[in-house]
């Protein structure tokens, strides 16, 4: 059920146009919220009439969904809950609001009549795209009114401002204040607009001096350091696009090693090292600076020699370490290349033109050597992709003579795979058994692998028995490229361990074969487990012998304890007799 309320509906004033009624008398009605709200503005009486008991505000919430429950006197539901959807209809109860206390626009002195200055966008909280939220704009006051009134126009519906009668001059009036009436169907609001007249860019920047002399720097001068301050001035209005100065280097720095940062307060230019200087590339820089404004100059005004200045930068040499042509050198070879094969080379140059000696660092496996003069790298031991598929070492370039400065680069050798690993079992298979007697032929599954690099399709092993003599008893069948099944061909097997040789072929180039052994025990089973009683071994006691030895040990220990006890009794009796005769002993005399 759906219904619509006006947002001005007050408490108890309105109820739903449709009553909720159960077919039989005695039904009890209640409302259940679909979502938990801070306040629920509806109620229902026992006649089934739904009422608004709190004021509605569409701008706060424009619709409500709840349910009506009908129960009997015992609280048993009479029917499924009935969903009610209430839509709050908008009324014009919100006046227009201004975007800010004062809206500021800027217009240049030379702005043409009819050009747009800016847009005033007011807001209305009422429902969008309805008559309640359609706004109209009208200028009701202009201050000052010189040189004349009505200098500006505003579009009635869009709020766009434009010049109406003539261009403006800042020296006449630098600022205008407009009062704009914004109205909807029922309300009116006054908004304030400030229009600033901006000075046109009819003055060029002028350097305070045209030549900033000479400066000498070492080529290792710190990047980011300031090496010179330059200054130009502009007579246009301060802190505007017409007077702000941007500095550029137009000659003498084709590689962009220098940059210029402008102080926004003083328009001073700070010449900064952006990239390392290089004596070997350019020892002398004849720099030309240009000062210009971000705003275009007005027609008829052009930059001239006053907006340019010169500067000479001399760069001195510093002994530098050799420089590699790249930071990481890469090469790729097959893992089975012959010892002594060239696998790559590196190149470095010394900025001062000194000779360079190459060496390796981090060759942990001892696979490589480098020619100290040419930088060519050779293998000196067998390579193994399975041990390391991408072998990384460092190359050191050291200048010969001078300060023996050095630098390093990486050498990455990728090894491509060759088929040099025979197939094997993926794990050690132990505990394989069949219960004796075999009621029917039995089988087990095993998996193979090898250590070579596999294609995207995976390995494709073939499997066969490793001995022709076993073909009457056993057979091997392939399941897929890695798994196979070992099966018995009959049931007449004795109880013992059978070591079955399996031949696995990888089908590679060249193909490699590996023979593995699967130990299978045929045994008596107890609770589905292989049971093998321990056989008597020579030199090992049986359980009966162990019991006899243990009883004999206890008997010997008992006899020893009895003898000790009897002796202790006899000694105690002798001591008692001696103590009884002691009073008859006479003392010795001198």
C-alpha positions in Angstrom: 0.0 0.0 0.0 1.4 3.5 -0.9 0.2 7.0 0.1 1.5 10.6 0.0 1.7 13.2 2.8 2.6 16.9 2.5 5.6 17.8 4.5 3.6 20.3 6.5 1.4 17.5 8.0 1.2 18.0 11.7 0.7 15.6 14.6 -2.6 13.8 14.6 -3.8 15.8 11.7 -3.9 13.2 8.9 -4.4 9.5 8.5 -3.9 7.1 5.6 -6.5 7.3 2.9 -7.0 3.5 3.1 -8.0 1.8 6.3 -6.4 -1.5 7.4 -9.2 -4.0 8.3 -9.3 -7.7 9.1 -12.3 -9.6 7.9 -13.4 -10.6 11.4 -13.8 -8.4 14.5 -11.3 -8.5 17.4 -8.1 -8.0 15.5 -5.4 -6.1 17.2 -3.2 -3.9 15.0 0.4 -2.7 15.5 3.1 -1.0 13.3 6.6 -2.5 12.8 9.5 -0.3 11.5 11.4 -1.8 8.5 14.5 0.3 9.5 15.4 1.6 12.9 14.9 5.4 12.8 15.7 8.1 15.4 12.0 8.9 15.5 9.0 7.0 14.0 6.1 9.5 13.2 3.2 7.1 12.7 0.8 5.2 14.9 -2.3 3.0 14.4 -5.5 2.7 16.4 -7.5 -0.5 16.9 -9.9 0.6 14.1 -7.0 0.2 11.6 -6.5 4.0 11.0 -2.9 5.1 10.7 -2.0 8.6 11.9 0.9 11.0 11.7 1.8 11.8 15.3 5.0 13.9 14.6 5.7 16.7 12.1 7.2 15.5 8.7 10.1 17.1 6.9 10.9 15.9 3.4 14.4 17.4 3.5 15.1 15.2 6.5 13.5 12.0 5.1 11.4 11.8 2.0 9.8 8.4 2.4 9.0 5.7 5.0 8.4 2.0 4.8 6.8 0.0 7.6 4.5 -3.0 8.2 1.1 -3.5 9.8 0.7 -6.6 11.9 -2.8 -8.0 12.7 -3.0 -10.5 15.6 -5.9 -12.1 17.5 -6.5 -11.8 21.2 -3.9 -14.5 22.0 -1.2 -12.7 19.9 -1.3 -15.1 17.1 -0.8 -13.5 13.6 -3.9 -13.5 11.5 -2.1 -12.8 8.2 1.3 -11.9 6.8 2.4 -8.3 7.7 1.1 -5.7 5.2 3.8 -3.3 3.9 3.0 0.4 3.9 5.0 2.9 1.8 4.6 6.6 2.6 6.1 9.3 0.4 6.4 12.8 1.8 5.4 15.4 -0.8 7.5 18.5 -1.0 6.3 22.0 -0.2 8.2 25.2 -0.6 9.4 25.6 3.0 13.0 26.5 2.4 14.3 29.9 1.2 17.3 30.1 -1.2 20.7 30.2 0.4 23.9 32.0 -0.9 27.0 29.9 -1.6 29.0 32.1 0.8 28.9 35.3 2.7 30.5 37.2 -0.2 31.1 35.7 -3.7 34.3 37.2 -5.3 34.8 37.6 -9.1 37.7 39.1 -10.9 37.7 41.0 -14.2 40.6 42.5 -16.2 40.7 46.1 -17.2 40.5 45.2 -20.9 37.7 42.7 -20.6 35.3 43.1 -23.5 31.6 44.0 -23.1 29.5 40.8 -23.0 32.3 38.6 -21.6 31.3 36.3 -18.7 32.8 37.3 -15.4 31.6 34.4 -13.2 28.5 32.5 -12.0 26.7 32.9 -8.7 25.2 29.5 -7.7 22.6 29.7 -4.9 21.0 26.6 -3.4 17.5 25.5 -2.4 16.8 22.6 -0.1 13.4 21.8 -1.6 13.0 19.0 -4.1 15.1 19.4 -7.2 13.6 20.0 -10.6 10.4 21.2 -9.1 8.8 24.7 -9.0 9.8 24.9 -5.4 13.5 24.9 -6.2 13.7 27.0 -9.4 15.7 30.1 -8.6 15.8 33.5 -10.3 18.6 36.1 -10.0 18.3 39.9 -10.1 20.8 42.7 -9.3 19.2 45.2 -6.9 22.1 47.4 -6.1 25.6 48.4 -7.3 28.2 50.2 -5.2 29.8 52.5 -6.3 27.6 53.6 -9.2 30.6 55.3 -11.0 31.4 55.7 -13.7 27.8 54.7 -14.3 25.1 52.5 -12.9 24.2 49.1 -14.5 27.7 48.1 -15.4 26.9 44.4 -14.9 24.2 42.0 -16.0 23.1 38.7 -14.4 21.3 36.0 -16.3 17.9 35.5 -14.6 18.0 31.7 -14.5 21.7 30.7 -14.5 23.2 33.4 -12.3 26.0 34.2 -14.8 27.5 37.7 -14.6 28.8 39.7 -17.5 30.0 43.2 -18.4 27.1 45.2 -19.7 28.0 48.7 -20.8 31.8 49.4 -20.9 35.3 48.0 -20.0 36.6 48.9 -16.5 39.6 50.8 -15.4 41.3 50.0 -12.1 42.5 53.5 -11.5 38.8 54.6 -11.6 37.3 52.0 -9.4 39.3 48.9 -8.2 36.3 47.1 -6.7 32.5 46.9 -7.0 29.9 45.5 -4.6 26.6 44.1 -6.0 23.5 43.0 -4.1 21.7 40.2 -5.8 18.2 39.1 -5.1 17.7 35.3 -5.4 14.1 34.2 -5.2 12.0 31.1 -5.6 8.2 30.9 -5.7 7.7 32.1 -2.2 11.0 33.3 -0.7 13.6 35.9 -1.4 17.3 36.0 -0.3 19.9 38.8 -0.8 23.4 37.6 -1.8 26.5 39.8 -2.0 29.0 39.7 -4.9 32.3 41.5 -4.9 34.0 42.2 -8.3 37.7 43.0 -8.3 39.1 44.9 -11.2 42.6 43.4 -12.1 45.3 45.5 -13.7 46.1 44.4 -17.3 49.5 43.2 -18.1 50.9 46.2 -20.0 54.3 46.3 -18.2 57.2 43.8 -19.0 59.6 42.5 -16.3 63.0 44.3 -16.3 66.2 42.8 -14.9 68.0 44.9 -12.4 71.2 44.1 -14.3 71.9 42.5 -17.7 75.1 40.7 -16.8 75.5 38.5 -13.7 79.2 37.9 -14.4 81.1 34.6 -14.1 81.0 31.7 -11.6 83.3 28.7 -11.3 82.1 25.4 -9.8 83.5 21.9 -9.5 81.6 19.3 -11.4 80.7 17.5 -8.2 78.8 20.5 -6.8 75.9 19.3 -4.7 72.6 18.9 -6.6 69.9 21.1 -5.1 72.3 23.9 -4.0 71.6 27.5 -5.0 74.5 29.1 -7.0 73.1 32.5 -8.0 70.2 34.9 -7.2 68.8 37.0 -10.0 66.2 39.8 -9.8 63.7 41.5 -12.1 60.8 43.9 -11.3 57.4 44.5 -12.9 55.4 47.7 -12.6 52.0 46.0 -12.9 49.8 45.4 -9.8 51.7 43.4 -7.2 50.8 39.8 -6.5 48.8 39.3 -9.7 49.4 37.3 -12.8 50.5 40.5 -14.5 53.3 41.2 -12.1 54.4 37.7 -11.1 57.7 36.8 -12.8 58.8 33.4 -14.1 62.4 32.9 -15.1 63.6 30.6 -17.9 67.0 29.6 -19.2 66.8 30.1 -23.0 70.4 29.3 -23.9 73.5 27.6 -22.5 71.8 24.6 -20.7 70.4 22.3 -23.3 70.6 19.3 -20.8 68.6 21.0 -18.1 71.3 20.9 -15.4 70.1 24.2 -13.9 66.7 25.4 -12.8 65.3 28.7 -11.4 62.8 28.9 -8.5 60.9 32.2 -8.0 60.2 33.7 -4.6 56.4 34.6 -4.7 56.9 37.5 -2.4 59.9 39.3 -3.9 60.0 37.8 -7.4 63.7 37.0 -6.8 65.0 34.0 -8.9 67.2 31.4 -7.3 69.4 29.5 -9.8 69.7 25.9 -8.5 71.6 22.8 -9.7 69.0 20.3 -10.8 71.3 17.7 -12.4 75.0 16.9 -11.8 77.4 19.1 -13.7 79.8 17.4 -16.1 83.1 18.8 -17.1 83.6 16.3 -19.8 80.3 17.2 -21.5 80.5 21.0 -21.2 83.2 22.9 -19.3 81.7 26.3 -20.1 78.0 27.4 -20.0 77.0 30.8 -21.5 73.6 31.2 -19.8 70.8 33.5 -21.0 67.9 34.2 -18.6 64.5 35.4 -19.6 61.9 36.9 -17.3 58.2 36.8 -18.2 54.7 36.9 -16.8 52.3 34.0 -16.6 49.6 36.3 -17.9 49.9 37.2 -21.6 50.9 40.8 -22.5 48.2 43.1 -23.9 48.2 43.7 -27.6 51.0 46.1 -28.7 53.3 45.3 -25.8 56.3 42.9 -26.3 59.2 41.6 -24.3 62.5 43.3 -25.2 66.2 43.1 -24.2 65.3 44.5 -20.7 63.7 41.1 -19.9 66.9 39.2 -20.6 70.2 38.7 -18.7 73.4 36.7 -19.2 75.7 34.6 -16.9 78.8 32.5 -17.5 79.3 29.2 -15.6 82.8 27.5 -15.7 82.9 23.8 -14.6 86.2 22.4 -13.3 87.2 18.7 -13.6 87.0 16.3 -10.7 88.4 12.7 -10.8 85.3 10.5 -11.2 84.8 6.7 -11.0 84.2 4.7 -14.2 80.7 4.7 -15.5 78.9 1.7 -16.9 76.8 2.0 -20.0 73.9 0.4 -18.0 73.3 -0.6 -14.4 72.3 -4.2 -15.2 73.7 -6.3 -18.1 71.8 -9.4 -19.1 72.6 -12.5 -21.1 71.1 -15.9 -21.8 72.9 -19.2 -22.6 72.1 -22.9 -22.6 73.1 -24.6 -19.4 75.2 -27.2 -21.4 77.6 -24.6 -23.1 81.1 -25.7 -23.3 83.6 -24.5 -20.7 85.3 -21.4 -22.1 82.3 -20.1 -24.0 81.7 -16.4 -24.0 78.5 -15.8 -22.2 78.3 -11.9 -22.2 80.2 -8.7 -21.9 80.1 -5.4 -20.1 81.3 -1.9 -21.0 82.3 1.1 -18.9 84.2 4.3 -19.5 86.3 6.5 -17.3 85.2 10.2 -17.6 88.9 11.2 -17.5 89.8 8.8 -20.2 91.9 6.4 -18.0 92.1 2.7 -18.7 89.7 0.4 -16.9 90.2 -3.0 -15.3 87.3 -5.4 -14.9 86.7 -8.0 -12.2 83.9 -10.1 -10.8 82.4 -10.0 -7.3 79.8 -12.5 -5.9 80.7 -15.4 -8.2 79.8 -17.9 -5.4 79.6 -20.9 -7.6 82.8 -20.2 -9.5 81.2 -20.5 -12.9 82.5 -17.3 -14.6 85.6 -15.3 -15.3 86.0 -11.8 -16.9 88.6 -10.5 -19.2 90.1 -7.6 -17.2 90.7 -5.5 -20.3 87.7 -6.2 -22.7 85.0 -6.9 -20.1 84.1 -10.2 -21.9 82.7 -12.8 -19.6 83.4 -16.6 -20.0 82.3 -19.8 -18.4 85.0 -21.7 -16.5 82.9 -24.5 -15.1 79.8 -26.5 -16.0 76.6 -24.5 -15.6 73.5 -26.0 -14.0 70.0 -24.5 -14.4 68.6 -26.7 -11.8 71.0 -25.3 -9.2 70.4 -21.6 -10.3 68.3 -20.6 -13.3 69.3 -16.9 -13.0 72.9 -16.4 -11.9 73.6 -12.9 -10.6 77.1 -11.5 -10.1 78.5 -8.0 -9.8 81.1 -6.5 -12.2 83.6 -4.1 -10.8 85.2 -1.5 -13.1 88.3 0.1 -11.6 90.3 2.9 -13.2 94.0 2.1 -13.8 96.2 4.8 -12.3 94.8 7.9 -10.7 92.9 7.3 -7.5 91.9 3.7 -8.5 88.2 4.7 -8.2 85.7 1.9 -9.0 82.0 1.4 -9.7 79.8 -1.7 -9.9 77.1 -3.0 -12.2 75.0 -6.2 -12.2 75.4 -9.1 -14.6 72.5 -11.5 -14.8 73.0 -14.7 -16.7 69.8 -16.6 -17.5 70.3 -20.3 -18.1 68.0 -22.1 -20.6 67.2 -25.7 -19.8 68.5 -28.9 -21.5 67.2 -32.3 -20.8 69.9 -33.6 -18.5 67.9 -35.1 -15.6 66.5 -38.6 -15.7 63.0 -39.1 -14.4 62.5 -40.3 -10.8 59.8 -41.0 -8.4 58.2 -38.0 -6.9 58.8 -39.5 -3.4 60.1 -42.6 -1.7 57.3 -45.1 -1.7 57.4 -47.3 1.4 54.7 -49.5 3.1 53.1 -50.7 -0.2 51.4 -54.0 0.4 48.7 -56.4 -0.9 46.8 -58.6 1.5 47.4 -62.4 1.2 45.7 -64.2 -0.3 44.7 -61.9 -3.2 41.0 -62.3 -3.8 41.3 -60.5 -7.1 44.0 -58.7 -9.1 45.2 -55.6 -7.2 46.8 -52.3 -8.2 48.5 -49.2 -6.9 49.3 -45.7 -8.3 52.6 -43.9 -8.3 53.9 -40.5 -9.6 57.1 -39.5 -11.4 58.9 -36.3 -12.0 62.2 -34.9 -13.0 64.2 -31.7 -12.3 64.3 -30.3 -15.8 62.2 -27.2 -16.8 58.8 -28.4 -17.9 56.8 -27.0 -20.8 53.5 -25.3 -20.3 51.8 -28.6 -21.1 53.7 -30.4 -18.2 55.8 -33.6 -18.4 54.8 -36.6 -20.6 56.4 -39.6 -19.1 56.0 -43.2 -20.5 56.1 -46.2 -18.1 57.1 -49.8 -18.6 58.3 -52.8 -16.6 62.1 -52.9 -16.2 62.3 -56.7 -16.6 60.7 -58.9 -19.2 60.6 -61.7 -16.7 57.9 -59.9 -14.7 55.4 -59.6 -17.5 53.5 -62.7 -16.6 52.9 -61.4 -13.1 52.8 -57.6 -13.3 51.8 -54.8 -15.7 52.2 -51.0 -15.8 49.6 -48.7 -17.4 49.9 -45.0 -17.9 47.2 -42.8 -16.3 48.5 -39.3 -17.5 51.8 -37.6 -18.1 53.0 -38.0 -14.5 51.0 -40.9 -13.0 50.9 -44.7 -13.7 49.3 -47.8 -12.2 51.2 -50.9 -11.2 48.8 -54.0 -11.3 49.0 -57.7 -10.6 48.0 -60.0 -13.5 46.8 -62.9 -11.2 46.2 -63.7 -7.6 48.7 -66.4 -6.9 51.4 -64.5 -5.1 53.5 -65.8 -2.2 53.9 -63.8 1.0 57.2 -61.9 0.5 58.6 -58.6 -0.7 58.6 -58.0 -4.5 60.9 -55.2 -5.8 59.4 -54.2 -9.1 61.7 -52.3 -11.5 59.9 -49.5 -13.4 61.4 -47.9 -16.5 60.4 -44.2 -17.0 61.1 -42.3 -20.2 60.7 -38.5 -20.3 60.4 -38.1 -24.1 62.8 -35.2 -24.1 65.4 -34.0 -26.5 67.4 -36.1 -26.1 65.1 -38.6 -24.3 66.3 -39.8 -20.9 65.3 -42.9 -19.0 65.4 -43.8 -15.4 64.8 -47.1 -13.7 63.2 -47.0 -10.3 62.1 -49.8 -7.9 58.8 -50.1 -6.2 58.9 -52.5 -3.1 55.5 -54.2 -2.8 54.9 -56.6 0.1 52.4 -59.5 -0.1 51.5 -60.3 3.5 48.8 -61.4 6.0 46.6 -58.5 7.0 45.1 -57.8 10.4 42.5 -55.0 10.4 43.5 -54.1 6.9 47.2 -53.7 7.9 50.1 -55.8 6.9 51.1 -58.1 9.8 54.5 -59.9 9.7 55.5 -61.8 12.9 59.1 -61.2 13.9 61.2 -64.3 12.9 63.7 -65.8 15.5 67.2 -64.7 14.8 70.3 -66.4 16.1 71.8 -64.7 19.1 68.4 -63.1 19.9 66.3 -64.5 22.9 62.8 -65.6 22.5 60.0 -64.3 24.7 60.2 -67.5 26.9 63.9 -67.2 27.2 63.6 -63.6 28.3 61.0 -64.5 31.0 63.3 -67.3 32.3 66.3 -65.0 32.5 64.2 -62.4 34.3 63.0 -65.0 36.9 66.5 -66.4 37.4 67.7 -62.8 38.1 65.1 -62.3 40.7 65.9 -65.7 42.4 69.7 -64.8 42.7 68.9 -61.4 44.2 66.5 -63.1 46.7 69.2 -65.6 47.9 71.8 -62.8 48.3 69.4 -60.7 50.4 68.6 -63.8 52.6 72.3 -64.5 53.3 72.9 -60.9 54.2 69.8 -60.9 56.6 71.1 -64.1 58.4 74.5 -62.7 58.9 73.1 -59.5 60.3 71.0 -61.6 62.8 74.1 -63.6 64.0 76.2 -60.4 64.5 73.4 -58.9 66.6 73.3 -62.0 68.9 77.1 -61.9 69.5 76.9 -58.2 70.5 74.2 -59.0 73.1 76.4 -61.8 74.7 79.4 -59.4 75.0 77.3 -56.7 76.5 75.9 -59.2 79.2 79.5 -60.2 80.2 80.9 -56.7 80.3 80.2 -56.0 84.1 82.6 -58.9 85.2 85.6 -57.4 83.5 87.9 -55.8 86.0 89.9 -52.7 85.3 93.6 -52.9 84.8 95.9 -51.8 87.5 99.2 -50.2 87.3 
